[in-house]
Amino acid sequence: MEFVPFVSLTEMEPMGKMKDMDTQRYAVDVDSASFLDIFRGLVDNVIETNEQVDRDTIDIMLGNVDNLAEVQANIEKAANAVELLVTVKNEVISSYNSIINMQI
C-alpha cells in the first residue's frame, strides 16, 4: 500500500465569500399580515432549509461537494430556522395558557 501524504496548508484554496441571503423572499409586510401568514412563512422556511440540507447530504455522500463551508452554513440556517419556529410556538402556547387562566 502506498503512503499518501496529507495536503499541506499552502496547497489549500482560501475560503470564498459567503453568498448573500435572499432576504426579500422571506420578507413579510407585518402591517397587513396575519399571525397565520407569519407562522406559515416560518414553517415554509424550515421545510426549505431542511430540504437544502438533505440535498447537501446526498451531494456529500456522492462526493459532489467542493465547498464545505457552504454546506455548514446551510446546516446552521436550518438549525436556526427550527429554533426560531420552536421558540415562536412555545411563546404562542405560553400566551394561550395565560389567556385561558385569566379570571374574568
N, C-alpha and C positions, 0 to 999 in steps of 0.2 A: 504494500500500500504506500502510495506516495504522500509525503507531507506537503500540505498546502499552507503557506504562512497566512497569518491574519492580514487584513487590509490595514495599511498604516493610515494615520490621520491625514497625511498630506495627499493621499490618493482619493479621499472622500470629497464629494462635491458639497459646497456650502448649502445650507438650507435656504430656500427661496422665501419670498414674502408670502404671507397667507392671503388668500383671496378675501375680498370684502364680502361681508354678509349681505344678503339680499333683504334689507330691512323693509323695503316697500312691499314685498309680498305678504308680510305679516302685519302691516300697518292696519289699524282699525280706527275708524272715526268714533271716538269714545262718546261724543255728544249724541250720536244717533244710533249707536249700537246697544243692543240689549245684553244683559249678562249672558244669556244663552249663546249669542253670537261670539262673544269673547271666549267663553268656555269651549265652544266648538272649535274656534281658532287654536286654542291651546291643545286640544285633542288632536286636531289635524297636524299640528306642528310635531307632536310626539310621534304620531304614526309616520310622518315623512322622514323625520330624523332617524327613527329606528329602521325604516326600510333602507336608508342610505348606509347605516352601519351593517345591515345584513348583506348588502351588495359589496361593501368593503371587505367583509369577512370572506365572502366567496372569492373575491379577487386575490386576497392574501393566500388562500388555500391553493389557488391556481397559479400563483406566482406572478400575477399581473400588476403588482403594486410597485411603483417606483418611489413614491413619496409617503413614507410612514408618518410624517408629521401631519399631513392632511387627514390620514386615517385617524390618528389620535385626536385631532381637532373635531372630527365628526363624532367620535365616541363621546367626547366631552359635551358637545352640543346636545346629543341625545340624552345624556345623563342630566344636564341642566334643564332640558325641556320636561323630563319626567319629574324632576324635583319641583319645578315650578307648578306643574299640574297637581301634584300631590299636596303641595302647600296651599294652593287655592282651594282644593277640595276640602282639606282639613279646616280651613278658615270658614268655608261655607257651612260645613256641618256644625262647627262651633257656634256660628251666628244663629243657625236654625235652632239649636238646642237652647241658646239663650232666649230666643223669642218664645219658644214653647214653654219655658219655665217662668216667664213673666207673669206676675199676678195682675189681674185686671181689676 
